[in-house]
Amino acid sequence: MAADRSYYLYQTMIDLEQGIKPEEAKMEGQKPAKMTPVAEEAAKTVETLYDDALAALKDDLNTSQVMALLSDPLKAANDLLTTKKGRKAKVSSL
């Protein structure tokens, strides 16, 4: 069970990285846009998640807590990458 969960988490992170790279390439050399309130809130959420995960790892390498912290955000990201709604959003932005 733990191996399946680890595989899911790593595979989702790989999928996210592959999904982000084309967008980064398009933006290369462009001036960064001002962040919207939603993007600012997302950035704060990611920063908090990072801090919490780092604290868990410093606490006797508590990987089970880190995996629990990452599960919900990665599930949401995976859903956006793989659901019809997520694919439609990507296609319409091209």
C-alpha positions in Angstrom: 0.0 0.0 0.0 2.8 2.5 0.9 4.6 1.6 -2.3 1.5 2.3 -4.3 1.0 5.6 -2.6 4.6 6.6 -3.2 4.4 5.7 -6.8 1.2 7.8 -7.2 2.8 10.8 -5.6 6.0 10.6 -7.7 4.1 10.0 -10.9 1.8 13.0 -10.3 4.9 15.2 -9.7 6.4 14.0 -12.9 3.2 14.6 -14.8 3.0 18.1 -13.3 6.6 18.8 -14.3 5.9 17.7 -17.9 2.8 19.7 -18.0 4.5 22.9 -16.8 7.6 22.7 -19.1 5.8 23.7 -22.3 4.3 26.7 -20.5 7.6 27.8 -19.2 9.2 27.5 -22.7 6.4 29.8 -24.1 7.1 32.3 -21.3 10.9 32.3 -21.7 12.2 35.8 -22.3 8.9 37.4 -21.4 8.5 39.8 -18.5 6.8 38.1 -15.6 3.2 39.1 -15.3 1.7 40.6 -12.1 0.3 37.8 -10.0 -3.5 37.7 -9.7 -5.0 37.3 -6.2 -5.7 33.6 -6.9 -2.1 33.1 -8.0 -0.9 34.9 -4.9 -3.1 32.7 -2.7 -1.8 29.6 -4.5 1.8 30.7 -3.9 1.1 31.2 -0.2 -0.5 27.8 0.0 2.5 26.2 -1.7 4.9 28.0 0.6 3.0 26.8 3.7 2.9 23.3 2.3 6.6 23.4 1.7 7.3 24.7 5.2 5.1 22.0 6.8 6.7 19.2 4.7 10.2 20.4 5.6 9.3 20.5 9.3 7.9 17.0 9.1 11.1 15.8 7.4 13.2 17.4 10.1 11.1 15.6 12.7 12.8 12.3 12.5 12.3 12.1 8.8 8.5 11.7 9.2 7.9 10.7 5.6 4.4 9.4 6.3 3.3 12.9 7.4 4.9 14.4 4.3 3.0 12.0 2.1 -0.2 12.9 3.9 0.5 16.6 3.4 1.1 16.1 -0.3 -1.8 13.8 -1.0 -4.6 16.3 -1.4 -2.7 18.9 -3.4 -1.3 16.3 -5.7 -4.7 14.6 -6.1 -6.2 18.0 -7.2 -3.3 18.6 -9.6 -3.6 15.0 -11.0 -7.4 15.5 -11.5 -6.7 18.7 -13.5 -4.1 17.0 -15.6 -6.2 13.9 -16.4 -9.9 14.9 -16.3 -11.9 16.2 -19.2 -12.1 19.6 -17.5 -8.4 19.8 -17.2 -7.7 18.8 -20.8 -10.3 21.2 -22.1 -8.6 24.1 -20.2 -5.3 23.1 -21.7 -6.6 22.8 -25.2 -8.5 26.2 -25.1 -5.3 27.9 -23.9 -3.3 26.7 -27.0 
